[in-house]
Amino acid sequence: MKNWSGLCEQALSLHPGMSLDAMQGKPAAARETLQGYSDSEIFSVLTRRVFRAGLKHSLVDAKWPEFEKAFYYFNPAAVQEMSDEMLESLMHNDRIIRHFGKIKATRDNAMLMIALAQEYGSVAKMIAEWPEDDIIGLWTLLKKRGRQLGGNSGAYFLRMLGKDTFILTDDVVVALKAQAIIDKAPTAQRDLKQVQSAFNTWRQQSGQSLCQISRLLAHSIG
């Protein structure tokens, strides 16, 4: 595993016309920014990520005002109370994406929002204060307790929100293999912990955020 300086040198050699700043992009949002979100705002972002999965993002985004209306502007308490019949009726609403599995998941995720708010004071507080050196722990929580939040969906949701996280894109996975950190796409907790440990090391060496390290890592393979 190369140190941070070695990764930077490798990325620059493969992309001589780019600066490190351009490759890394902007850092994640400040904790204070995350804490300022309402649970409804977070629920909306989470649901948008669920519906974006596997679809063109612009298609989902164009319909989002109608999603807001259909799901009570993402008030978790109101969505939690939606009956099966109400959810089924949304399959006749051609102004939203009519995917029943994701529609049902929205009610389940409303229950998650309420439970997390009760446990942590607010969902925003939980996410803002979750330590970045165990970001895979937050992924695991979202996957186990939420719906349609497996794979990279939990990480993409956090990135959309502004929480610092790396994302295991195909390029990042190839780069991690090249650094002998993993030998296959990490899904088991053991492999994810090895990846987290590597990112923690690069974070200490560089002072950069996880999202910036993730982007630079993707550039390190060409």
C-alpha positions in Angstrom: 0.0 0.0 0.0 1.5 3.3 -1.1 1.5 6.3 1.2 -0.4 9.4 0.3 2.5 11.1 -1.4 3.0 8.0 -3.6 -0.7 8.0 -4.6 -0.5 11.7 -5.5 2.6 11.1 -7.6 1.0 8.2 -9.4 -2.2 10.2 -10.1 -0.3 13.2 -11.4 1.8 10.9 -13.7 -1.4 9.5 -15.2 -3.1 12.9 -15.5 -0.4 15.4 -16.3 -2.9 18.1 -17.3 -4.8 18.0 -14.0 -3.9 19.4 -10.6 -4.4 17.6 -7.3 -7.1 20.0 -6.3 -9.0 19.2 -9.5 -8.7 15.5 -8.9 -9.8 15.7 -5.3 -12.6 18.1 -5.6 -14.2 19.9 -2.6 -14.2 18.6 0.9 -17.4 17.4 2.6 -19.9 19.7 4.3 -19.1 21.0 7.8 -20.7 19.3 10.8 -22.7 22.5 11.5 -24.2 22.4 8.1 -25.4 18.8 8.5 -26.8 19.5 11.9 -29.0 22.2 10.4 -31.0 19.8 8.3 -34.5 18.9 9.4 -35.4 15.2 9.5 -37.9 15.8 6.6 -35.1 17.2 4.5 -32.9 14.2 5.2 -35.7 11.9 4.5 -36.3 13.6 1.1 -32.6 13.2 0.2 -32.6 9.5 1.3 -35.7 8.8 -0.8 -34.4 10.6 -3.8 -31.3 8.4 -3.6 -33.4 5.2 -3.4 -35.4 6.2 -6.5 -32.3 7.3 -8.4 -30.7 3.9 -8.1 -30.7 2.3 -11.5 -32.3 5.3 -13.3 -31.2 8.4 -14.9 -30.9 11.0 -12.1 -32.3 13.8 -14.1 -35.5 11.8 -14.7 -36.1 11.4 -11.0 -35.1 14.9 -10.2 -37.5 16.4 -12.7 -40.4 14.5 -11.0 -39.3 15.3 -7.4 -41.8 18.1 -6.7 -44.5 15.5 -7.4 -42.8 13.1 -5.0 -42.9 15.8 -2.4 -46.6 16.1 -2.8 -47.2 12.4 -2.9 -45.3 11.7 0.3 -46.5 14.7 2.4 -43.3 16.7 1.8 -41.5 13.8 3.5 -42.9 14.3 7.0 -41.7 11.0 8.5 -44.7 10.8 10.9 -47.2 11.3 8.0 -45.5 8.8 5.7 -45.3 6.2 8.5 -49.1 6.3 8.7 -49.7 5.7 5.0 -51.8 2.5 4.6 -51.1 -0.3 2.1 -54.0 1.0 0.0 -52.6 4.5 0.0 -49.2 3.2 -1.2 -50.9 1.0 -3.8 -52.8 4.1 -5.1 -49.5 5.8 -5.9 -49.0 3.1 -8.6 -51.6 5.0 -10.6 -49.8 8.3 -10.2 -47.9 8.8 -13.5 -46.3 12.0 -12.1 -43.9 9.9 -10.0 -41.7 6.8 -10.6 -44.1 3.9 -10.2 -41.8 1.3 -8.6 -43.8 -0.5 -5.9 -40.8 -1.9 -4.1 -39.3 1.6 -3.7 -42.7 3.1 -2.8 -43.1 0.6 0.0 -39.5 1.2 1.1 -40.4 4.9 1.6 -42.8 4.0 4.4 -40.3 1.7 6.0 -37.6 4.4 5.8 -40.0 6.8 7.4 -40.1 4.4 10.4 -36.3 4.4 10.4 -36.2 8.2 10.5 -38.6 8.3 13.5 -36.6 5.6 15.3 -33.3 7.3 14.8 -34.7 10.7 15.9 -35.9 9.1 19.1 -32.5 7.4 19.7 -30.2 10.3 18.8 -32.3 13.4 19.2 -32.5 14.0 15.5 -31.3 12.1 12.4 -29.2 15.2 11.5 -27.4 15.0 14.8 -26.7 11.3 14.4 -25.2 11.7 10.9 -23.3 14.8 11.7 -21.6 13.3 14.8 -21.0 9.8 13.4 -17.2 9.4 13.3 -15.7 9.4 9.8 -13.1 6.8 10.9 -16.0 4.3 11.1 -18.1 5.5 8.1 -18.7 1.8 7.2 -20.5 1.5 10.5 -23.0 4.1 9.3 -23.4 2.3 6.0 -24.1 -0.9 7.9 -26.8 0.8 10.0 -28.5 2.2 7.0 -28.4 -1.2 5.2 -29.6 -3.3 8.1 -32.3 -0.9 9.4 -33.4 0.8 6.2 -34.8 -0.5 3.0 -33.2 -0.3 -0.5 -30.0 1.1 1.1 -27.6 -1.7 0.4 -24.7 -1.7 -2.1 -23.4 1.8 -2.6 -26.8 3.4 -1.9 -26.1 4.3 1.7 -22.8 5.9 0.7 -24.3 7.8 -2.2 -27.1 9.1 0.1 -24.5 10.4 2.6 -22.5 12.0 -0.2 -25.7 13.7 -1.5 -26.3 15.0 2.0 -22.7 16.3 2.4 -21.5 13.8 5.0 -17.9 12.8 4.4 -17.7 9.3 3.0 -15.8 7.4 0.4 -17.7 5.5 -2.3 -16.7 2.1 -3.6 -17.1 2.8 -7.3 -15.6 0.4 -9.8 -12.5 2.7 -10.2 -12.0 2.9 -6.4 -12.3 -0.9 -6.0 -9.7 -1.4 -8.8 -7.4 1.1 -7.1 -7.8 -0.7 -3.8 -6.9 -4.0 -5.4 -3.9 -2.4 -7.0 -2.8 -1.3 -3.5 -3.2 -4.9 -2.3 -5.8 -3.8 0.3 -8.4 -6.1 -1.0 -8.5 -8.8 -3.7 -12.2 -8.5 -4.6 -15.1 -6.1 -4.3 -15.5 -5.6 -0.5 -18.9 -6.8 0.9 -17.9 -8.7 4.0 -17.3 -6.7 7.1 -13.7 -7.9 7.3 -12.9 -6.5 3.9 -14.8 -3.3 4.5 -12.8 -2.8 7.7 -9.6 -3.2 5.8 -10.7 -0.5 3.4 -11.7 1.8 6.2 -8.3 1.3 7.8 -6.6 2.3 4.6 -8.7 5.4 4.2 -8.0 6.3 7.8 -4.3 6.0 7.2 -4.4 8.2 4.1 -6.6 10.7 6.0 -4.0 11.0 8.7 -1.2 11.4 6.2 -3.0 13.9 4.0 -5.4 15.9 6.1 -7.9 15.4 3.3 -11.5 14.3 3.7 -12.6 10.8 2.8 -14.5 12.0 -0.3 -11.3 13.8 -1.6 -9.2 10.7 -1.0 -11.8 8.6 -2.8 -11.7 10.8 -5.9 -7.9 10.9 -5.9 -7.7 7.2 -5.5 -10.0 6.7 -8.6 -7.6 8.9 -10.6 -4.6 6.8 -9.5 -5.5 4.0 -11.9 -5.7 6.1 -15.1 
